[in-house]
């Protein structure tokens, strides 16, 4: 079983920055494909960024060029650096893990990000 705990959410003004962290336990982070999703009120949960176990990142268009996903396997932690935040980035952000050898998926509990003046 993999446990994921997000932190770093909060209230930020438009144009500001936040860094989310996702601490993993129960498994070596190095074997997991990791990602960040978000869910805004009244909308479906959407993938925004992912990073393979080998460290290759991928982003969806709404966040490309503004968000950066990274991983520190020694700390068993994945990060999401969010810059140039917009009100439409307001959502609950979830950490996601995919274990390649059995395709099991794991989710964190979510952290709220609110972008407002």
PAZAPA-4460 file (N, C-alpha, C; in steps of 0.05 Angstrom, whole numbers, plus 32768, in hexadecimal, padded with zeros to 4 digits):
% residues 117
    n_x    n_y    n_z   ca_x   ca_y   ca_z    c_x    c_y    c_z   seq   type   mol
   8011   7FE8   8000   8000   8000   8000   8011   8019   8000     1      X     A
   800A   802C   7FEF   8019   8045   7FED   8007   805B   7FF9     2      X     A
   8013   806A   800B   8005   8081   8017   8011   809B   800C     3      X     A
   8000   80AE   8004   8009   80C7   7FF9   7FFD   80DE   800A     4      X     A
   800D   80F1   8011   8004   8107   8021   800D   8121   8014     5      X     A
   7FF9   8131   800B   8000   814B   7FFF   8002   8161   8014     6      X     A
   8011   8175   800D   8012   818D   801D   801A   81A5   800C     7      X     A
   8017   81BD   8016   8020   81D5   8008   800A   81E5   7FFB     8      X     A
   7FF1   81DC   7FFD   7FDB   81EC   7FF2   7FD5   8205   8002     9      X     A
   7FC4   8216   7FF7   7FBD   822E   8006   7FB0   8242   7FF4    10      X     A
   7FAF   825B   7FFE   7FA4   8271   7FF0   7FBB   8282   7FE4    11      X     A
   7FB9   8289   7FCB   7FCE   8299   7FBE   7FC0   82AC   7FAA    12      X     A
   7FCD   82C3   7FA7   7FC2   82D7   7F94   7FC9   82CF   7F77    13      X     A
   7FB9   82D8   7F64   7FBF   82D3   7F48   7FDB   82DC   7F41    14      X     A
   7FE9   82CC   7F32   8005   82D2   7F2C   8019   82C7   7F3F    15      X     A
   800F   82BD   7F56   8021   82B2   7F6A   802A   8296   7F65    16      X     A
   8038   828B   7F79   8043   8270   7F76   803E   8260   7F8F    17      X     A
   803C   8246   7F8C   803B   8233   7FA2   804A   821A   7F9A    18      X     A
   8054   820C   7FAE   8061   81F2   7FA9   8052   81DD   7FB9    19      X     A
   8047   81C9   7FAB   803B   81B3   7FB8   804F   819C   7FBC    20      X     A
   804C   818E   7FD1   805C   8176   7FD6   804B   815E   7FDA    21      X     A
   8055   8147   7FD3   8047   812E   7FD7   805B   811A   7FE2    22      X     A
   8057   8113   7FFB   8069   8100   8008   805D   80E4   8006    23      X     A
   806D   80D1   7FFC   8065   80B6   7FF8   8071   80A4   800D    24      X     A
   8061   8090   8016   806C   807C   8028   805F   8061   8021    25      X     A
   806C   804C   802A   8062   8031   8024   806E   8025   800B    26      X     A
   807E   8036   7FFC   808B   802C   7FE4   80A1   803F   7FDD    27      X     A
   80B5   8034   7FD0   80CA   8046   7FC5   80BE   8057   7FAF    28      X     A
   80C2   8071   7FB2   80B7   8083   7F9E   80C3   807E   7F83    29      X     A
   80DC   8074   7F82   80EA   8071   7F69   80DD   805E   7F56    30      X     A
   80CC   804C   7F60   80BF   8038   7F4D   80A4   8042   7F44    31      X     A
   809A   8059   7F4E   807F   8062   7F48   807F   8078   7F33    32      X     A
   806B   8076   7F22   8065   808D   7F11   8053   809F   7F21    33      X     A
   8059   80B9   7F22   804B   80CB   7F33   803D   80E1   7F22    34      X     A
   8028   80ED   7F2E   801A   8102   7F20   800A   8113   7F32    35      X     A
   8002   812A   7F27   7FF0   813C   7F36   7FD6   813F   7F25    36      X     A
   7FC0   813F   7F33   7FA6   8144   7F28   7F99   815B   7F37    37      X     A
   7F84   8166   7F2C   7F75   817A   7F3B   7F58   8178   7F34    38      X     A
   7F48   8181   7F47   7F2B   8181   7F43   7F1F   819B   7F4D    39      X     A
   7F14   81AA   7F3A   7F07   81C3   7F41   7EEA   81BE   7F48    40      X     A
   7EDD   81CF   7F57   7EC0   81CB   7F5E   7EAF   81C7   7F45    41      X     A
   7E9F   81B2   7F45   7E8D   81AD   7F2F   7E9A   81A1   7F16    42      X     A
   7EB4   819B   7F18   7EC2   8190   7F01   7ECE   8175   7F07    43      X     A
   7ED5   8166   7EF2   7EE2   814D   7EF6   7EFF   8150   7EFD    44      X     A
   7F09   813C   7F0B   7F26   813C   7F11   7F35   8139   7EF7    45      X     A
   7F4B   814A   7EF5   7F5B   8149   7EDC   7F78   8146   7EE3    46      X     A
   7F86   8138   7ED1   7FA3   8136   7ED3   7FB0   8150   7ECA    47      X     A
   7FC4   8159   7ED9   7FD2   8171   7ED0   7FF0   816C   7ECC    48      X     A
   7FFC   815A   7EDA   8019   8155   7ED8   801F   8139   7EE1    49      X     A
   8034   812E   7ED4   803C   8113   7EDB   805B   8111   7ED8    50      X     A
   8066   80FE   7EE6   8083   80F9   7EE3   8087   80DB   7EE6    51      X     A
   8096   80D0   7ED3   809B   80B3   7ED4   80AF   80AC   7EE9    52      X     A
   80B2   8092   7EEE   80C6   8089   7F02   80E2   8091   7EF8    53      X     A
   80E5   8095   7EDE   80FF   809D   7ED4   8103   80BB   7ED4    54      X     A
   80EF   80CA   7EDB   80F2   80E7   7EDE   80E8   80F8   7EC6    55      X     A
   80DA   80EB   7EB4   80D1   80FB   7E9D   80B6   8108   7EA3    56      X     A
   80B5   8123   7EA1   809C   8131   7EA8   8089   8134   7E90    57      X     A
   8070   8138   7E96   805C   813D   7E82   8047   8150   7E8E    58      X     A
   803C   8162   7E7D   8029   8175   7E87   8011   8178   7E74    59      X     A
   7FFB   817F   7E7F   7FE4   8185   7E6E   7FE5   81A3   7E67    60      X     A
   7FD6   81AA   7E52   7FD8   81C5   7E47   7FD1   81DB   7E5C    61      X     A
   7FBD   81D7   7E6D   7FB7   81EE   7E7F   7FCD   81F6   7E92    62      X     A
   7FE1   81E5   7E97   7FF6   81EC   7EAA   8011   81ED   7E9D    63      X     A
   8013   81E5   7E84   802D   81E3   7E76   803B   81FF   7E76    64      X     A
   8054   81FF   7E7E   8063   8218   7E7F   8060   8227   7E99    65      X     A
   804D   821F   7EAB   804A   822C   7EC4   8050   821A   7EDC    66      X     A
   804A   8200   7ED9   804E   81ED   7EEE   8065   81DB   7EE8    67      X     A
   8073   81D2   7EFD   8089   81BF   7EFA   8087   81A9   7F0E    68      X     A
   8087   8190   7F04   8086   8179   7F15   80A3   816E   7F18    69      X     A
   80AA   8166   7F30   80C4   815B   7F35   80C2   8146   7F4B    70      X     A
   80D7   8136   7F4D   80D7   8121   7F61   80F2   811F   7F6F    71      X     A
   80F2   8119   7F88   810A   8115   7F98   8107   80F9   7FA4    72      X     A
   8113   80E5   7F96   810F   80CA   7F9F   811C   80C5   7FBA    73      X     A
   8131   80D3   7FC0   813E   80D0   7FDA   812C   80D8   7FF1    74      X     A
   811B   80EC   7FEC   8108   80F5   8000   80EC   80E9   7FFD    75      X     A
   80E9   80D8   7FE9   80CF   80CC   7FE3   80B9   80E1   7FE0    76      X     A
   80C0   80F6   7FD2   80AE   810D   7FCF   80AD   8117   7FB2    77      X     A
   8095   811E   7FAA   8090   812A   7F90   8086   8146   7F95    78      X     A
   808E   8158   7F83   8087   8175   7F86   8078   817E   7F6D    79      X     A
   8068   8193   7F72   805C   81A1   7F5C   8060   81BF   7F61    80      X     A
   8072   81CB   7F52   8077   81E8   7F54   8063   81F6   7F41    81      X     A
   8053   8207   7F4C   803E   8215   7F3D   8044   8233   7F3D    82      X     A
   8049   823E   7F25   804F   825A   7F21   8039   8267   7F11    83      X     A
   8038   8281   7F11   8025   8291   7F02   8008   8286   7F05    84      X     A
   8001   8282   7F1E   7FE7   8276   7F24   7FD0   8288   7F1B    85      X     A
   7FBB   827B   7F12   7FA3   8288   7F09   7F8B   8280   7F1A    86      X     A
   7F76   8290   7F1A   7F5E   8287   7F29   7F53   826C   7F20    87      X     A
   7F56   8266   7F07   7F4C   824D   7EFC   7F5D   8235   7F05    88      X     A
   7F73   823A   7F13   7F83   8224   7F1F   7F78   821C   7F3A    89      X     A
   7F64   822A   7F44   7F57   8223   7F5D   7F4B   8208   7F5C    90      X     A
   7F53   81F6   7F6E   7F4A   81DB   7F6E   7F56   81CC   7F86    91      X     A
   7F4C   81B4   7F8A   7F5A   81A1   7F9C   7F6E   8192   7F8B    92      X     A
   7F86   8191   7F95   7F9C   8184   7F86   7FA2   8169   7F94    93      X     A
   7FA4   8155   7F83   7FA8   813A   7F8D   7FC2   812E   7F82    94      X     A
   7FD0   8120   7F93   7FE8   8111   7F8A   7FDF   80F5   7F83    95      X     A
   7FEB   80EA   7F6E   7FE4   80D0   7F63   7FFC   80C0   7F5E    96      X     A
   7FFB   80A6   7F64   8011   8094   7F5F   8007   807B   7F4F    97      X     A
   8016   8073   7F3C   8011   805A   7F2D   8028   8047   7F31    98      X     A
   8022   802F   7F3B   8036   801B   7F3F   8038   800A   7F26    99      X     A
   804D   800C   7F17   804E   8000   7EFC   804A   7FE1   7EFC   100      X     A
   8055   7FD3   7F10   8055   7FB6   7F0D   8039   7FA9   7F11   101      X     A
   8026   7FB8   7F1E   800C   7FAC   7F20   7FF6   7FC1   7F18   102      X     A
   7FFE   7FD9   7F10   7FEC   7FEE   7F07   7FD9   7FF8   7F1D   103      X     A
   7FE0   7FF3   7F36   7FCF   7FFE   7F4B   7FD4   801C   7F4D   104      X     A
   7FBE   802A   7F53   7FBF   8047   7F56   7FB9   804F   7F73   105      X     A
   7FC6   8065   7F7B   7FC3   806F   7F96   7FBE   808D   7F94   106      X     A
   7FAF   8098   7FA8   7FA9   80B4   7FA8   7FAE   80C0   7FC4   107      X     A
   7FB6   80D9   7FC4   7FB8   80E8   7FDD   7F9C   80F3   7FE4   108      X     A
   7F9B   8101   7FFA   7F81   810B   8004   7F7A   8126   7FF7   109      X     A
   7F8D   8133   7FEB   7F89   814C   7FDD   7F90   8164   7FEE   110      X     A
   7F98   817A   7FE1   7F9E   8193   7FEE   7F91   81AA   7FDE   111      X     A
   7F85   81BC   7FEC   7F76   81D2   7FDF   7F89   81E8   7FD6   112      X     A
   7F86   81F1   7FBD   7F94   8208   7FB3   7F7F   821C   7FAA   113      X     A
   7F80   8234   7FB5   7F6D   8249   7FAD   7F7D   8261   7FA3   114      X     A
   7F77   826A   7F8B   7F84   8281   7F7F   7F70   8297   7F7D   115      X     A
   7F73   82AB   7F8D   7F60   82C1   7F8F   7F6D   82DA   7F9A   116      X     A
   7F63   82F1   7F91   7F6D   830A   7F9C   7F5B   8313   7FB3   117      X     A
***
